């Protein structure tokens, strides 16, 4: 059994990065290997004055063995330094024999967490969903002051250089969709020939439509699942679109899963006049989430920026038509006018128009639903995409993987 290092972000129970980590981890175990996570523990840094932070550094100066779900992990302390300096610390420790792994893969949104392995000269694979510049732009567009500041000046140039190092030194770059693949090739033409597109594989045995129409709930609702407090998700715009929908269809509800809403989100719902029609249901188990997908009339995504949009894939596999902004990843997933509709960023008018059209026309919903299910099985089912992922690993590490 060969040890594999997965360089990633701090593990969370939900979110697209850990969903991809689980896919890679399952494939590695099926191939007879033992995956370990390596990450920087950003959430452990205490707030307060510099004395508090210095005390933290003195007591958390070395990496520690961790456990997340059924993964062994190596957690590095996060020094309260500029974000571009975050991943130099793990690199210094990678010369230690305890942290040397024959197989290395970076699984993340943007690529910066792969800096430690990029500086070692080893073979490695990068599987990413976005470029960091796009991520910061999406946050800044939604009013995130930290993102606006980080995306300019010296900090931005250093982050771009780190991203360049990780992507250009990789043996193979896997893009999580056609949109990000094109962005990578435009920005880093030297990696032409090393980039493959492998969409996140959805388990269509789990994510599938209900068997009969009678099983659907009597309550009509539209659905969004994700990190609802993330500024990039632009949920405030979704509330405005939903308010327009309610002027024509007053009995529909909006269901949001994910984190508990912060004050800003609650205020946004109140300002849009939709608070009484919005259900914040919090984090869901996989079974609960699938049930919500299966009962929804329409899935909505109002984001400013998405590298892919795993929730869009899951909704389509469950036969739910999608109305999404042209925010990146969904542009190459949702077939406009066939499986759903695409609208411009911040266009609450046309988002509401398309949602209303789908809610009023069951025959259109059925056609979009059938098209979505077929596309899911043909283009991004786990059976199809895992084969592509295994082939990529074989091409970089032929001595460890067979196809």
C-alpha positions as CSV (number, residue, x, y, z in Angstrom):
1,X,0.0,0.0,0.0
2,X,1.6,3.3,-1.2
3,X,1.2,6.5,0.8
4,X,-0.4,9.4,-1.2
5,X,-0.3,13.0,-0.1
6,X,-3.4,15.1,-1.0
7,X,-2.5,18.8,-0.7
8,X,-5.7,20.6,0.0
9,X,-7.5,23.3,2.1
10,X,-8.5,22.8,5.7
11,X,-11.0,20.0,5.7
12,X,-14.7,20.8,6.1
13,X,-17.7,18.6,6.1
14,X,-19.2,20.3,3.1
15,X,-18.1,22.2,0.0
16,X,-16.7,21.4,-3.4
17,X,-13.1,21.0,-2.4
18,X,-13.8,18.2,0.1
19,X,-16.2,16.6,-2.4
20,X,-13.4,16.3,-4.8
21,X,-11.0,15.1,-2.1
22,X,-13.5,12.3,-1.3
23,X,-13.7,11.3,-5.0
24,X,-9.8,11.1,-5.2
25,X,-9.6,9.3,-1.9
26,X,-12.1,6.6,-2.9
27,X,-10.2,6.1,-6.2
28,X,-6.9,5.8,-4.4
29,X,-8.2,3.3,-2.0
30,X,-9.8,1.3,-4.8
31,X,-6.3,1.2,-6.4
32,X,-4.7,-0.1,-3.2
33,X,-3.2,3.2,-1.9
34,X,-3.4,5.1,1.4
35,X,-4.4,8.8,1.1
36,X,-3.2,11.4,3.6
37,X,-4.3,15.0,3.7
38,X,-1.8,17.9,4.1
39,X,-3.3,21.3,4.9
40,X,-2.8,24.6,6.7
41,X,-5.1,25.0,9.7
42,X,-6.2,28.6,9.0
43,X,-9.2,28.4,11.3
44,X,-7.1,27.8,14.4
45,X,-5.4,31.2,14.5
46,X,-6.8,33.1,17.5
47,X,-8.1,36.6,17.2
48,X,-6.8,39.4,19.4
49,X,-3.6,41.3,19.9
50,X,-0.1,40.3,18.8
51,X,0.8,38.9,22.2
52,X,-2.0,36.4,21.8
53,X,-0.8,35.5,18.3
54,X,2.8,35.1,19.4
55,X,1.7,32.8,22.2
56,X,-0.1,30.7,19.6
57,X,3.0,30.5,17.4
58,X,5.2,29.4,20.3
59,X,2.8,26.6,21.2
60,X,1.9,25.6,17.6
61,X,5.2,25.8,15.8
62,X,5.3,22.2,14.4
63,X,2.9,20.2,12.3
64,X,0.6,17.7,14.0
65,X,-1.0,14.4,13.0
66,X,-4.8,14.8,12.6
67,X,-7.8,12.7,11.7
68,X,-10.7,13.9,9.5
69,X,-13.4,11.3,8.8
70,X,-11.4,8.3,7.7
71,X,-8.4,10.3,6.5
72,X,-5.1,10.6,8.3
73,X,-3.9,14.2,8.0
74,X,-0.9,16.5,8.6
75,X,-2.0,19.9,9.9
76,X,0.4,22.8,9.7
77,X,0.0,25.8,11.9
78,X,-1.1,29.0,10.1
79,X,1.1,31.9,10.9
80,X,-0.8,35.2,10.9
81,X,1.1,36.5,7.9
82,X,0.0,37.7,4.4
83,X,-1.9,35.0,2.5
84,X,0.9,34.7,-0.1
85,X,3.3,33.5,2.7
86,X,0.9,30.8,4.0
87,X,2.4,27.8,2.1
88,X,6.1,28.4,2.5
89,X,6.0,26.9,6.0
90,X,4.8,23.4,4.9
91,X,7.4,23.4,2.2
92,X,10.2,23.7,4.8
93,X,8.9,20.5,6.4
94,X,8.6,18.4,3.3
95,X,12.4,17.6,3.5
96,X,11.5,15.6,6.6
97,X,11.2,11.9,5.7
98,X,7.9,11.7,7.6
99,X,6.3,14.0,5.0
100,X,7.7,12.5,1.8
101,X,5.2,10.7,-0.3
102,X,5.7,8.8,-3.6
103,X,2.4,10.1,-5.1
104,X,1.4,13.8,-4.8
105,X,-1.8,15.5,-5.8
106,X,-3.1,19.0,-5.2
107,X,-6.9,19.1,-4.9
108,X,-8.3,22.5,-4.4
109,X,-10.3,25.4,-5.7
110,X,-7.3,27.6,-6.7
111,X,-3.8,26.2,-6.9
112,X,-1.8,28.0,-4.2
113,X,-2.0,25.2,-1.6
114,X,0.2,23.1,-4.0
115,X,3.2,25.5,-3.5
116,X,5.0,23.1,-1.1
117,X,5.2,20.2,-3.6
118,X,5.8,22.6,-6.5
119,X,9.0,23.8,-4.8
120,X,10.3,20.2,-4.3
121,X,10.7,19.3,-8.0
122,X,8.6,16.0,-7.6
123,X,6.0,14.7,-10.0
124,X,2.5,15.9,-9.0
125,X,-1.0,16.3,-10.4
126,X,-3.1,19.5,-9.8
127,X,-6.9,19.2,-9.9
128,X,-8.4,22.7,-9.6
129,X,-11.7,24.5,-10.1
130,X,-10.7,28.1,-10.6
131,X,-7.9,30.7,-10.9
132,X,-7.3,32.7,-7.8
133,X,-7.8,36.0,-9.6
134,X,-11.3,34.9,-10.6
135,X,-12.1,33.9,-7.1
136,X,-11.0,37.2,-5.7
137,X,-12.9,39.1,-8.4
138,X,-16.1,37.2,-7.6
139,X,-15.8,38.1,-3.9
140,X,-14.9,41.7,-4.7
141,X,-17.9,42.1,-7.0
142,X,-20.1,41.1,-4.1
143,X,-18.5,43.8,-1.9
144,X,-15.8,41.8,-0.1
145,X,-13.3,44.5,0.9
146,X,-10.6,41.9,1.8
147,X,-10.8,40.3,-1.6
148,X,-10.6,43.7,-3.3
149,X,-7.5,44.6,-1.4
150,X,-5.8,41.2,-1.8
151,X,-6.4,41.3,-5.6
152,X,-4.3,44.4,-6.1
153,X,-0.7,45.5,-5.5
154,X,2.2,43.4,-4.4
155,X,0.1,40.8,-2.7
156,X,-1.7,40.1,-6.0
157,X,1.5,39.8,-7.9
158,X,3.0,37.3,-5.4
159,X,-0.1,35.2,-5.4
160,X,-0.1,35.1,-9.2
161,X,3.5,34.1,-9.2
162,X,2.8,31.2,-6.8
163,X,-0.1,30.1,-8.9
164,X,2.2,30.2,-12.0
165,X,4.8,28.0,-10.2
166,X,2.2,25.4,-9.1
167,X,0.5,25.1,-12.5
168,X,3.6,25.3,-14.7
169,X,5.6,22.9,-12.6
170,X,2.8,20.3,-12.4
171,X,3.2,17.1,-14.4
172,X,-0.5,17.2,-15.2
173,X,-3.2,19.9,-14.6
174,X,-6.7,18.6,-14.3
175,X,-9.4,21.3,-14.8
176,X,-12.7,20.8,-13.2
177,X,-14.5,21.9,-16.3
178,X,-14.1,23.3,-19.8
179,X,-14.4,26.9,-18.6
180,X,-11.5,26.7,-16.2
181,X,-9.5,24.6,-18.7
182,X,-9.7,27.5,-21.2
183,X,-8.8,30.1,-18.5
184,X,-5.7,28.0,-17.6
185,X,-4.6,27.7,-21.2
186,X,-5.1,31.4,-21.9
187,X,-3.1,32.5,-18.9
188,X,-0.4,29.7,-19.0
189,X,0.1,28.7,-22.6
190,X,3.2,26.8,-21.7
191,X,1.1,24.0,-20.1
192,X,-0.6,23.2,-23.4
193,X,-0.6,19.5,-23.7
194,X,-0.6,19.0,-19.9
195,X,-4.2,20.1,-19.3
196,X,-7.1,17.7,-19.1
197,X,-10.7,18.4,-18.4
198,X,-12.3,16.0,-15.9
199,X,-15.7,17.2,-14.5
200,X,-16.5,16.3,-10.9
201,X,-18.1,12.9,-11.1
202,X,-21.7,12.6,-9.7
203,X,-22.9,9.3,-8.3
204,X,-26.0,8.9,-10.5
205,X,-27.0,5.9,-8.5
206,X,-27.5,8.2,-5.5
207,X,-28.5,11.4,-7.2
208,X,-31.4,10.5,-9.3
209,X,-35.1,11.6,-9.8
210,X,-37.9,10.1,-7.8
211,X,-39.5,7.1,-9.4
212,X,-43.0,8.5,-9.7
213,X,-44.7,11.9,-10.0
214,X,-46.9,11.0,-7.0
215,X,-43.8,10.9,-4.7
216,X,-43.2,14.6,-5.2
217,X,-44.1,17.0,-2.4
218,X,-47.3,19.0,-2.7
219,X,-45.4,22.2,-1.7
220,X,-43.8,24.0,-4.7
221,X,-40.3,25.3,-4.0
222,X,-37.2,26.4,-5.8
223,X,-33.8,25.4,-4.3
224,X,-30.3,26.6,-3.8
225,X,-27.7,24.5,-2.0
226,X,-24.2,25.7,-1.0
227,X,-22.3,28.1,1.2
228,X,-25.0,30.7,1.4
229,X,-22.9,33.2,3.3
230,X,-20.1,33.3,0.7
231,X,-20.3,36.7,-1.0
232,X,-19.6,35.0,-4.4
233,X,-22.9,33.1,-4.2
234,X,-24.7,36.5,-4.5
235,X,-27.8,35.3,-2.6
236,X,-28.9,38.9,-2.2
237,X,-29.6,39.0,-5.9
238,X,-31.5,35.7,-5.7
239,X,-33.8,37.2,-3.1
240,X,-34.5,40.1,-5.5
241,X,-35.3,37.6,-8.3
242,X,-37.5,35.6,-5.9
243,X,-39.4,38.7,-4.9
244,X,-40.3,39.2,-8.6
245,X,-41.4,35.5,-8.9
246,X,-43.8,36.0,-5.9
247,X,-45.6,38.8,-7.7
248,X,-47.0,36.2,-10.1
249,X,-46.8,33.0,-8.0
250,X,-47.4,33.8,-4.4
251,X,-47.5,30.1,-3.1
252,X,-43.9,29.2,-4.1
253,X,-41.1,29.0,-1.5
254,X,-37.4,29.4,-1.7
255,X,-35.3,26.7,0.2
256,X,-31.7,27.4,1.0
257,X,-29.3,24.8,2.5
258,X,-25.8,25.2,3.9
259,X,-24.7,27.4,6.7
260,X,-26.9,29.2,9.1
261,X,-27.6,32.6,7.6
262,X,-25.5,35.5,8.9
263,X,-27.1,38.9,9.7
264,X,-26.3,40.3,6.3
265,X,-28.2,37.6,4.6
266,X,-31.2,37.9,6.9
267,X,-31.3,41.6,6.3
268,X,-31.1,41.1,2.5
269,X,-34.1,38.8,2.7
270,X,-36.0,41.3,4.7
271,X,-35.1,44.2,2.4
272,X,-36.3,42.1,-0.6
273,X,-39.6,41.4,1.3
274,X,-39.2,37.6,1.0
275,X,-38.4,36.6,4.6
276,X,-41.7,34.8,5.2
277,X,-41.2,32.8,2.0
278,X,-37.6,31.7,2.6
279,X,-36.7,28.5,4.4
280,X,-33.1,28.3,5.8
281,X,-32.8,24.6,6.5
282,X,-29.1,24.4,7.4
283,X,-26.7,21.6,6.6
284,X,-28.3,18.4,5.3
285,X,-27.3,14.8,5.4
286,X,-26.7,13.3,1.9
287,X,-30.1,11.6,2.1
288,X,-31.9,14.8,3.1
289,X,-30.1,16.7,0.4
290,X,-31.1,14.2,-2.3
291,X,-34.7,14.4,-1.1
292,X,-34.6,18.2,-1.4
293,X,-33.3,18.0,-5.0
294,X,-35.9,15.4,-5.9
295,X,-38.7,17.6,-4.6
296,X,-37.6,20.9,-6.2
297,X,-39.3,22.4,-9.2
298,X,-36.3,24.5,-10.2
299,X,-32.7,24.8,-9.0
300,X,-31.2,28.3,-8.9
301,X,-27.7,29.7,-8.8
302,X,-27.1,33.5,-8.6
303,X,-23.3,33.4,-8.2
304,X,-20.8,36.0,-9.4
305,X,-18.1,33.3,-9.9
306,X,-18.1,29.5,-10.0
307,X,-15.2,27.3,-11.2
308,X,-17.8,24.5,-11.8
309,X,-20.8,24.3,-9.6
310,X,-21.1,20.8,-8.1
311,X,-24.6,21.5,-6.8
312,X,-25.7,22.2,-10.4
313,X,-24.5,18.8,-11.5
314,X,-26.3,17.1,-8.6
315,X,-29.5,18.9,-9.4
316,X,-29.4,17.9,-13.0
317,X,-28.7,14.3,-12.1
318,X,-31.9,14.5,-10.0
319,X,-33.8,15.8,-13.0
320,X,-34.1,19.4,-11.8
321,X,-34.1,22.2,-14.4
322,X,-31.5,24.9,-13.6
323,X,-31.6,28.7,-13.8
324,X,-28.1,30.1,-13.3
325,X,-26.0,33.1,-14.0
326,X,-23.2,33.0,-16.6
327,X,-20.7,32.8,-13.8
328,X,-18.1,30.5,-15.2
329,X,-18.4,26.7,-14.7
330,X,-22.2,26.5,-15.2
331,X,-21.8,28.1,-18.7
332,X,-20.5,24.7,-19.9
333,X,-22.8,22.5,-17.9
334,X,-26.2,24.0,-18.3
335,X,-27.4,23.8,-21.9
336,X,-29.4,27.1,-22.3
337,X,-32.9,26.3,-23.5
338,X,-32.4,22.6,-23.2
339,X,-31.6,21.7,-19.5
340,X,-32.2,25.2,-18.0
341,X,-31.5,28.9,-18.6
342,X,-28.5,31.1,-18.2
343,X,-28.7,34.8,-17.4
344,X,-26.2,37.6,-17.0
345,X,-24.6,38.4,-13.6
346,X,-26.8,40.4,-11.3
347,X,-29.8,40.1,-13.7
348,X,-32.6,39.4,-11.3
349,X,-35.2,40.4,-13.9
350,X,-34.4,37.6,-16.3
351,X,-33.6,35.1,-13.6
352,X,-37.1,35.7,-12.2
353,X,-38.6,35.5,-15.7
354,X,-37.1,32.1,-16.4
355,X,-37.9,30.7,-13.0
356,X,-41.5,31.8,-13.4
357,X,-41.7,30.4,-16.9
358,X,-40.5,27.0,-15.6
359,X,-42.9,27.0,-12.7
360,X,-45.9,27.8,-14.9
361,X,-45.0,25.2,-17.6
362,X,-44.9,21.6,-16.4
363,X,-44.3,20.3,-19.9
364,X,-41.2,22.5,-20.2
365,X,-40.0,21.3,-16.8
366,X,-40.4,17.7,-17.9
367,X,-38.5,18.2,-21.1
368,X,-35.6,20.0,-19.3
369,X,-35.7,17.3,-16.6
370,X,-35.3,14.4,-19.2
371,X,-32.5,16.3,-21.0
372,X,-30.7,16.9,-17.7
373,X,-30.8,13.3,-16.6
374,X,-29.6,12.1,-20.0
375,X,-26.7,14.6,-20.0
376,X,-25.7,13.6,-16.4
377,X,-25.4,9.9,-17.3
378,X,-23.5,10.6,-20.5
379,X,-21.2,13.4,-19.5
380,X,-20.5,13.5,-15.7
381,X,-21.6,10.3,-14.0
382,X,-19.1,8.7,-11.6
383,X,-18.8,5.6,-13.9
384,X,-17.7,7.8,-16.8
385,X,-15.5,10.4,-15.1
386,X,-13.7,8.1,-12.6
387,X,-12.2,6.2,-15.6
388,X,-10.8,9.5,-16.9
389,X,-9.4,10.3,-13.5
390,X,-7.7,6.9,-13.1
391,X,-6.2,7.2,-16.6
392,X,-4.8,10.6,-15.7
393,X,-3.1,9.1,-12.6
394,X,-1.8,6.2,-14.6
395,X,-0.2,8.6,-17.2
396,X,1.7,10.4,-14.4
397,X,2.4,7.4,-12.1
398,X,2.3,4.3,-14.4
399,X,4.2,2.3,-11.8
400,X,1.4,2.8,-9.3
401,X,-1.9,2.7,-11.3
402,X,-3.2,0.3,-14.0
403,X,-6.1,1.0,-16.4
